[in-house]
Amino acid sequence: MSKLRALLSKIFRRHEQEVPLIDRLEDLIEADSEVAQELNTDDTSELALVSNVLGLKDLTAEDIMVPRADIVATKIDTSLDSFIEIFSKNNFSQIPIYKDTLDNVVGIVRVRDFLPYIHNPDSFDIRSLLKEVIYVAPSIQLLELLVEIKASANHMALVVDELGGIDGLVTLQDVVSEIVGEIQQNQSIFPQIINKQDGSFVADAKMLISECEEKLDIDLIKPLLKNENEEINFETLGGLVMFLAGRMPTRGETFIHPSGIEFEIVEADARHIKRLIIRKRAENI
């Protein structure tokens, strides 16, 4: 386990149950200067990931739930053939089971639990397959919801209103997809450059050169141009370093920009540069 994961574990093990998960995570991020001293380059990217997830803290169960009208569920007296048909049509791994109305859910059933009965339908008893249901409020924050669902054996939660009626349904996959989807769709959520304690920077190679220039107050393009009419055909830091190298660089290589800025490759594969360390000379700082 990395040092960052160890620090996160300490926060999650705290017995101060009145402190929300969001606040515990924010405590860690606010301690950035202290944490950074303990982190190596790879761990720093993990700290960034935690920071980025905090950008989703305003999302709630109500924002991502499957609304009541779209919930696929069935009555407890449904036949085995009907259950199999429901799972086949909807491609779900589990569904809620209710008695009389959807507001009276009695459990969750998983498709894998039906397999032993396919060739032995006479012994089928849905009640023996019911798993416990967890309920959450519509206002529960996304990260708190993630913890609740992950702790559930079924990785599913029903969202209820103030009167106990079913408002919607959320699965672990819904929560994870929302987090990953938000990060992929909005790159501004995911910091592309991190300031380290020693004055250097860890940067995503996909970061736009123009954004890096603004962030670090440096000029990375003009020193490369032989004349004002010359054009460049790259826009990212990765493209810039490939231009400096004249080839695909490998991990551990260092390249000096004409301005004196130093780029070190800290993560790369055969086709892509992934992460860089940027160091500024004293006169550039």
KEKOL-343488 format. One record per residue (C-alpha): x, y, z; residue in three letters; residue number from 1; chain. Coordinates in steps of 0.1 Angstrom, whole numbers. Layout:
PT      x      y      z   aa    i  ch
PT      X      Y      Z  ala  NUM   A
...
//
This chain:
PT      x      y      z   aa    i  ch
PT      0      0      0  met    1   A
PT     13     34     -9  ser    2   A
PT     19     61     17  lys    3   A
PT    -11     80      4  leu    4   A
PT    -34     49      7  arg    5   A
PT    -21     45     43  ala    6   A
PT    -30     81     51  leu    7   A
PT    -65     76     36  leu    8   A
PT    -69     44     56  ser    9   A
PT    -62     63     88  lys   10   A
PT    -89     88     79  ile   11   A
PT   -115     61     71  phe   12   A
PT   -107     43    104  arg   13   A
PT   -114     73    125  arg   14   A
PT   -141     68    150  his   15   A
PT   -155    103    147  glu   16   A
PT   -187     91    131  gln   17   A
PT   -201    127    132  glu   18   A
PT   -175    138    107  val   19   A
PT   -188    133     71  pro   20   A
PT   -166    114     46  leu   21   A
PT   -164    145     25  ile   22   A
PT   -149    165     54  asp   23   A
PT   -125    138     62  arg   24   A
PT   -112    137     26  leu   25   A
PT   -110    175     26  glu   26   A
PT    -89    174     57  asp   27   A
PT    -64    153     38  leu   28   A
PT    -63    176      8  ile   29   A
PT    -59    207     30  glu   30   A
PT    -29    189     46  ala   31   A
PT    -13    189     11  asp   32   A
PT     19    205     22  ser   33   A
PT     24    179     49  glu   34   A
PT     14    150     27  val   35   A
PT     35    160     -2  ala   36   A
PT     66    155     19  gln   37   A
PT     57    119     22  glu   38   A
PT     48    113    -14  leu   39   A
PT     69    101    -43  asn   40   A
PT     61    111    -79  thr   41   A
PT     36     83    -85  asp   42   A
PT     18     89    -52  asp   43   A
PT     13    125    -61  thr   44   A
PT    -10    115    -89  ser   45   A
PT    -31     96    -64  glu   46   A
PT    -34    127    -43  leu   47   A
PT    -46    145    -73  ala   48   A
PT    -73    119    -80  leu   49   A
PT    -86    123    -44  val   50   A
PT    -87    160    -49  ser   51   A
PT   -105    157    -82  asn   52   A
PT   -132    134    -68  val   53   A
PT   -140    162    -43  leu   54   A
PT   -152    182    -72  gly   55   A
PT   -182    159    -73  leu   56   A
PT   -191    165    -37  lys   57   A
PT   -223    184    -46  asp   58   A
PT   -238    154    -64  leu   59   A
PT   -264    134    -45  thr   60   A
PT   -283    102    -49  ala   61   A
PT   -312    121    -64  glu   62   A
PT   -289    134    -92  asp   63   A
PT   -279     99   -105  ile   64   A
PT   -306     75    -94  met   65   A
PT   -328     55   -118  val   66   A
PT   -362     72   -112  pro   67   A
PT   -391     52    -98  arg   68   A
PT   -409     50   -131  ala   69   A
PT   -379     33   -147  asp   70   A
PT   -371      8   -120  ile   71   A
PT   -373    -28   -131  val   72   A
PT   -388    -49   -103  ala   73   A
PT   -412    -78    -98  thr   74   A
PT   -436    -92    -73  lys   75   A
PT   -426   -119    -49  ile   76   A
PT   -451   -145    -64  asp   77   A
PT   -435   -142    -99  thr   78   A
PT   -428   -176   -115  ser   79   A
PT   -393   -189   -122  leu   80   A
PT   -399   -186   -160  asp   81   A
PT   -410   -150   -156  ser   82   A
PT   -379   -142   -135  phe   83   A
PT   -356   -156   -161  ile   84   A
PT   -374   -137   -189  glu   85   A
PT   -371   -104   -169  ile   86   A
PT   -334   -109   -164  phe   87   A
PT   -329   -119   -201  ser   88   A
PT   -347    -89   -214  lys   89   A
PT   -331    -63   -192  asn   90   A
PT   -296    -77   -188  asn   91   A
PT   -295    -69   -151  phe   92   A
PT   -276    -88   -125  ser   93   A
PT   -301    -81    -97  gln   94   A
PT   -336    -66    -92  ile   95   A
PT   -358    -56    -63  pro   96   A
PT   -387    -79    -52  ile   97   A
PT   -418    -63    -37  tyr   98   A
PT   -451    -74    -22  lys   99   A
PT   -482    -57    -34  asp  100   A
PT   -465    -24    -44  thr  101   A
PT   -430    -11    -51  leu  102   A
PT   -432      8    -18  asp  103   A
PT   -431    -26      0  asn  104   A
PT   -398    -40    -12  val  105   A
PT   -390    -73      6  val  106   A
PT   -355    -79     -8  gly  107   A
PT   -331    -81    -38  ile  108   A
PT   -325   -112    -59  val  109   A
PT   -295   -119    -81  arg  110   A
PT   -295   -136   -114  val  111   A
PT   -267   -160   -104  arg  112   A
PT   -289   -174    -76  asp  113   A
PT   -314   -187   -101  phe  114   A
PT   -289   -209   -119  leu  115   A
PT   -293   -240    -96  pro  116   A
PT   -331   -240   -103  tyr  117   A
PT   -331   -239   -141  ile  118   A
PT   -329   -277   -142  his  119   A
PT   -348   -282   -109  asn  120   A
PT   -378   -257   -111  pro  121   A
PT   -399   -276    -86  asp  122   A
PT   -376   -267    -57  ser  123   A
PT   -376   -230    -66  phe  124   A
PT   -384   -207    -36  asp  125   A
PT   -379   -170    -42  ile  126   A
PT   -380   -163     -4  arg  127   A
PT   -348   -183      1  ser  128   A
PT   -330   -161    -24  leu  129   A
PT   -339   -127    -10  leu  130   A
PT   -310   -104      0  lys  131   A
PT   -312    -74     23  glu  132   A
PT   -321    -40     10  val  133   A
PT   -304     -8     20  ile  134   A
PT   -322     25     19  tyr  135   A
PT   -308     60     15  val  136   A
PT   -321     95     14  ala  137   A
PT   -322    115    -19  pro  138   A
PT   -299    141     -4  ser  139   A
PT   -270    117      5  ile  140   A
PT   -238    129    -11  gln  141   A
PT   -222    109    -38  leu  142   A
PT   -191     98    -19  leu  143   A
PT   -211     89     12  glu  144   A
PT   -234     69    -11  leu  145   A
PT   -204     51    -26  leu  146   A
PT   -193     40      9  val  147   A
PT   -229     28     18  glu  148   A
PT   -234      8    -14  ile  149   A
PT   -199     -7    -14  lys  150   A
PT   -206    -20     21  ala  151   A
PT   -238    -36      9  ser  152   A
PT   -236    -73     -2  ala  153   A
PT   -258    -64    -32  asn  154   A
PT   -241    -31    -42  his  155   A
PT   -276    -16    -46  met  156   A
PT   -296     10    -27  ala  157   A
PT   -332     22    -29  leu  158   A
PT   -337     59    -26  val  159   A
PT   -367     67     -4  val  160   A
PT   -387     99      3  asp  161   A
PT   -396    113     37  glu  162   A
PT   -426     91     39  leu  163   A
PT   -407     59     31  gly  164   A
PT   -419     57     -5  gly  165   A
PT   -395     45    -32  ile  166   A
PT   -382     74    -53  asp  167   A
PT   -354     56    -72  gly  168   A
PT   -327     31    -73  leu  169   A
PT   -289     34    -74  val  170   A
PT   -262      7    -79  thr  171   A
PT   -225      7    -73  leu  172   A
PT   -220      7   -111  gln  173   A
PT   -241     39   -113  asp  174   A
PT   -219     57    -88  val  175   A
PT   -186     45   -102  val  176   A
PT   -198     54   -138  ser  177   A
PT   -208     88   -126  glu  178   A
PT   -174     95   -111  ile  179   A
PT   -154     81   -140  val  180   A
PT   -177     97   -165  gly  181   A
PT   -175    132   -149  glu  182   A
PT   -137    130   -149  ile  183   A
PT   -136    119   -185  gln  184   A
PT   -161    145   -197  gln  185   A
PT   -148    174   -178  asn  186   A
PT   -110    174   -177  gln  187   A
PT   -110    206   -157  ser  188   A
PT   -122    185   -127  ile  189   A
PT    -89    165   -129  phe  190   A
PT    -59    187   -121  pro  191   A
PT    -34    183   -149  gln  192   A
PT     -5    199   -131  ile  193   A
PT      6    196    -94  ile  194   A
PT     30    219    -76  asn  195   A
PT     56    198    -56  lys  196   A
PT     74    209    -24  gln  197   A
PT    107    211    -42  asp  198   A
PT     94    237    -66  gly  199   A
PT     90    213    -95  ser  200   A
PT     57    203   -112  phe  201   A
PT     42    170   -121  val  202   A
PT     21    174   -153  ala  203   A
PT     -2    153   -175  asp  204   A
PT     14    150   -209  ala  205   A
PT    -20    157   -224  lys  206   A
PT    -21    192   -209  met  207   A
PT    -23    220   -234  leu  208   A
PT      9    240   -238  ile  209   A
PT    -11    272   -236  ser  210   A
PT    -25    262   -202  glu  211   A
PT      9    252   -189  cys  212   A
PT     23    286   -201  glu  213   A
PT     -4    304   -182  glu  214   A
PT     -1    283   -151  lys  215   A
PT     37    286   -148  leu  216   A
PT     41    320   -165  asp  217   A
PT     66    307   -190  ile  218   A
PT     69    308   -228  asp  219   A
PT     73    274   -244  leu  220   A
PT     65    281   -281  ile  221   A
PT     83    313   -291  lys  222   A
PT    118    300   -282  pro  223   A
PT    113    271   -306  leu  224   A
PT    103    292   -337  leu  225   A
PT    130    302   -362  lys  226   A
PT    108    330   -375  asn  227   A
PT     74    345   -369  glu  228   A
PT     58    327   -398  asn  229   A
PT     68    292   -386  glu  230   A
PT     40    270   -374  glu  231   A
PT     40    241   -350  ile  232   A
PT     19    210   -353  asn  233   A
PT     15    200   -316  phe  234   A
PT     -6    214   -288  glu  235   A
PT      2    193   -258  thr  236   A
PT     32    190   -234  leu  237   A
PT     37    155   -247  gly  238   A
PT     39    168   -283  gly  239   A
PT     64    195   -272  leu  240   A
PT     87    170   -256  val  241   A
PT     85    147   -286  met  242   A
PT     95    177   -307  phe  243   A
PT    125    183   -284  leu  244   A
PT    135    147   -285  ala  245   A
PT    130    142   -322  gly  246   A
PT    115    107   -314  arg  247   A
PT     94     89   -289  met  248   A
PT    112     94   -256  pro  249   A
PT    113     68   -228  thr  250   A
PT    108     69   -191  arg  251   A
PT    137     85   -172  gly  252   A
PT    149    107   -201  glu  253   A
PT    154    144   -195  thr  254   A
PT    152    171   -222  phe  255   A
PT    161    208   -219  ile  256   A
PT    139    234   -235  his  257   A
PT    157    264   -252  pro  258   A
PT    143    286   -223  ser  259   A
PT    161    264   -198  gly  260   A
PT    130    246   -186  ile  261   A
PT    138    209   -179  glu  262   A
PT    113    181   -188  phe  263   A
PT    118    146   -173  glu  264   A
PT     97    117   -185  ile  265   A
PT     83     98   -154  val  266   A
PT     57     77   -172  glu  267   A
PT     55     66   -208  ala  268   A
PT     47     36   -230  asp  269   A
PT     58     27   -265  ala  270   A
PT     33     51   -281  arg  271   A
PT     26     78   -255  his  272   A
PT     41    101   -230  ile  273   A
PT     19    101   -200  lys  274   A
PT     34    122   -172  arg  275   A
PT     63    146   -169  leu  276   A
PT     82    165   -143  ile  277   A
PT     89    201   -151  ile  278   A
PT    117    220   -134  arg  279   A
PT    124    257   -138  lys  280   A
PT    159    271   -136  arg  281   A
PT    165    296   -107  ala  282   A
PT    164    326   -131  glu  283   A
PT    130    314   -145  asn  284   A
PT    114    311   -111  ile  285   A
//
